Amino acid sequence: MEIIGVDTGNKAMKTPGCEPFPTGLVRHGTTEPAIKGETMCYMGKYYSLNDSRTPYQQDKTKDDTYFLLTLIAVAKNLMKKYPNQKFYKYDVCLAMGLPPQHMSLKAKYDEYFGKNGKLINFMYKDIPFEITVKHVFVYPQGFSITAAGEIQKEIKRYPRSYVVDIGGYTTDVIRFSGRGNTYAPDLSFCESYDRGVIELLSTVESELRVHCSLSVDDYMAEAILAGNNNMLVDENAVKIAKETADNYATALIRTISEKIKDDFKTSYFIFMGGGSAMMRESIERAIDTKNLFFLTDVTANAKGYEIMARAKLTMNGEI
């Protein structure tokens, strides 16, 4: 059985086995596109990826978008792990996640992604796949990264730690309590905020449009914040973009601090997710403490899902 961790992000799909890819999905209907590229055929209809993102959905089971994106993620992982095969037939365990406040959707995920264990046939890049989803395991985002030894060591050192996962549309915060050589999640505190990197990018785009008469999209705004100024925008535009990121990070940290009611100097904070990487310098300026760790691997959640799923299947004697 192949265990595949899938982080169904609003901005990008992330798995341990391949590069993250945007959630933009083009529907071609029954007509095969002239230029195939990243093209999948499922139930007689063609789909391909592009660099856009799908509109925000709190419940990703509302339509078939994320099911189709997950099939592509599965295909990409299998092709990378087992290259040059002409046919892929595998049983799969999907290890997935939800924001802590949205775990009520867990049963819907099982039904939506699992298809009741039925055989799923599709083509990806003209290669046939036959997939049977044997299990769908769903874990809280953020909590999964504690499956990694490096993070465990850090959390155990502090009486109280927080994992802050800044994603596309949400920021999820989970608290952990250290107890000697052990640690445990504090189930009394598990928060999700409707603030993420997509809102930041939208704000940057608006500020540049108003103050610099510049029209940029998400990827251009992200490039400016990352210091990849290949568009040769002037220094004032870069300054405005970075000031906007600083203000956004400060407001986000203030919102989080109102809830946790802990001193940032006495607790340990692990920032993860694409938003944390993008706002790292702004976050460091917004928090007056050295007790910060930035997990720059954007596939960390998906890797954690895989580790926990593998442990569960091993315990059950299935692998």
N, C-alpha and C positions, 0 to 999 in steps of 0.2 A: 504494500500500500504506500502510495506517495503522499507525504505530508507537505502541504503547501500553505504557508502563511500569507495571507492577503490583507493588506491594510487598504480598505476602500475609502480613500480620501476624497474630499470634495474637489481638490485641485489636481491630485495625481493618485494613481494606483501604485502601491509599493509592495514588493515582494522581496524576500532575501535572494532569490535566484536570478534576478535580472534588473536592469535599470528601471527606475520609476518612469511611468509614462502618463501623459495628460489624460483627463477623463473625457476629452472631446470625442464624440462618437457621431460619425456621419452615416445616415441611413440612406442606402441606395435603392431600397425596395428589391424587386425581383430582377433588376437590370444590373448585370455585372459591370463595375466601373472600368473605364478604359485604362486607367492607370491604377494598378492594384495596390502596390505597397503593402501597408499593414491591413490587409483585407481578410475578413472572416465571412463565411457563408453558414448560416444557421437556419434550418427549416425553410430553405429556398430563398432566403433574403440575404442581401449583402450589406456588410458594415465595414467601415474603415475608421482609423484613428486620425485625428488632426490635433493641432496645437492649442485648441480652445479648451474650455472646461464645461462640464455639464452644469446646469443651474442647480443651486443648492436644494438638497432634499434631506430633511431630518430623518424621514423614514425612506430608506433607499429601496424598499420593497414595493414602492408605489407603482413603478413601471419596470420594464425589463432592462433598463440601461445598465445597472450595476451587475446584473446577471451576465449580460453580454460582455461587459468589461472584465468580469472575473474569468469567463471562459478564455478570453485573450491572455489574461495573466497566467492561467494554468498552462495554456499552449506555449507561451514564451518560456516558462520554467522547465517544462518537459523537454522542449527543443534544446535548451541550453545544457540540461543535465544529460540528455541522450541525443547528441547531435547526429545529423545525417540519416535519421530513420525515415522510411517512406510511409509508415503507418504507426500511430500511437494509440495503444489500447491499455488503459490503466485504471485501477481503482484509486480513488483520491480521498484524502481527508482534508477538508478545508479548515484551516485555523484562522479565525477572524476576530474582529474587535468592534466594540461600540463605545461611544462616550459613556462614562459612568452613569449619568443621569438618564441614558436611553437604553439601559439594559432590559427594560420591559419588552423591547423588540426582539429579544433573543429567540423566542419560539418562532416568530415570523421569519427570522433569518434561516433557521433550520429548514423550514418548509420551502422558502423562496430559493435558496441556493442548493438545497439537497435534492429537489425534484422527486422526493419520496424514493430515492435510490434507483430511479429509472435510468436506463442507458441514454446518454447524451451524445448525439452525433453532430459533428460540425467539421468544417474545413477552415484551416488557417494557413495562409500563404500557399494555397493549393495542396496542402497536406491533410489527409483525413485523420480525425481524432474520434475515438470512442471512449468516453469517460463515464464512470459510475462514481457518484459521490457517496461514499459509505458513511461518512460522518461530517457534521458541521459543528465545530466547537467554537463558542463565542466567549471572549474574555474582555474585561474592562480595559479600555485604552489607558496607557500609562502604567498600570499595574504589571503588565506583561514584561516590562523591561527589567523588573527585579529578578527575573529568571536568570539574568546575566551575572556572573560572579563578580565582575568589576563593580557593578552598582550595589550588589549586596554588601560588599566590604565597606563602601562609603556610608550607606544607610545605617549600618550597625554602629558606626562611630558616633552618631548623634542621637540624643533623646527624641528628637522630632525632626522629620524630613518631609519635604514636599516634592512630588514629581509634577512639573508643569509642562503640559503637552500643548504647544501652540500649533494648531492645524489650520486648515483653510477657513472654516467658518466658526470653529469653536476653540476655546481654550479650556482644557480639562485639568483639574488639580486634585491630586490624591495625597492624603497625609499618611505617613508611616511613623510608628513609634519604635525606637530602638530600645532593646532590653538586654543589656550585656552583649552576648554573642548572637542574639537573635533579633528579629524585627518582625513587625506585623502591621498590616494595613489598619488604619483607624477608621472603622466603618461609620463613625459619627460625622466624618467630614469627607465628602466626595462631591466636588462641585464642577459644573460645566457652565461656561460663560459664552454667550453668543458674540464673541469677539475673536477674530482670527486674522490671518495674513491677507486674505482676500479683501477684507474691509480696509486694512492698511494700504494696500496697493491702490484701491479705489480712491482713497483719500489723497494719496500722493498724486495720482493722475489728475484729480480735481484741482489741487493746488498748483500744479504745473500749468494746467490749462488757464487758470485765472491769472496767475502772476507772471507767467513766461510765454503765454500763447503757444504752448507746446501741446500737441496731441500725442499721447503715448498709450500703449496698452499694458496689460499686466506684466508681460515678459520684458518690455522696455523699462518699466518702472523697477522691476526686480533687478535688472542689470545695473541700473543707476545706483540703487542701494548697495549692491554688491561691489561697486567700484569698477565694474566693467563698462566703462564709458566709451564704447565703440561707436556710439551715435554722435560723439563729439558735441554734446550739449554743453552750454557754457557753465562756468563755475557757480553762477547764481542759481541755476536750475538744480545742480547737485546739492548746493547748500540748502535750498528749500526742501528737497526730497529728504535729506538727512534730518533736518529740523522736524519735519512732519513725522518721521519715524521715531525721533526722540520723544515728541509729545504723545504719540500713540503708545509707546512703551511705558511712559510715565503714568498715563491714565490707566493702562491695563494693570500695572503693578499696584497702583492705588486701589483699584477695584478688588484685586486679590487680597491685599492687606486688610481691607475692611472686613473681609470674611474670616480670615485665618486668625486675626487678633494675636499674632505672634511677632516677636521682634525678628527682623530679618537677620540680625547679627547673631542670634542664638540658635537659629534653625539652619538646616541644610537644604539647598534648593537645586534640584536637577531639572534643567530646562532641556526640552527635546522637541522634535518636530521641525518642519521647514520654517515655520515662523520664528522659532527660537534662533535658528541659524541666521536668518535674514536680519533679525533685530539684535543680534548678540551685543554689539557695541552700545546700542541704545539701552538695552536692559542693564548692562554693566554700569552705565552712567546713572540709571534710575534707581539702582539699589546700592546702598553704601555698606557693602559687606564683601568679604572674600570667600564666603561659604557658598560659592556657586560652582556648579559643574554643568558644562554644555555637552550634551550627547549629540554629536554632529551627524551620526549615521541616521538618515531619514527612514531607513528600513528597520530601525530598532524594534518598533512595535511588532512588525511582522515576524521578526526573528524570535521575539519573545513568545508570540503565539505558537510558533512551531515547537519551541522547546517544551512548553507546557502540554501541547497536544501529544508530543512524542512520549512524554512521561506518563500521560494518562493511558495511551494505547499500550505502552509497555506494562504498566500495572495491570491492565485488563488482559494481558497475554495475547494481544492482537498483532504485535510486531516483536 
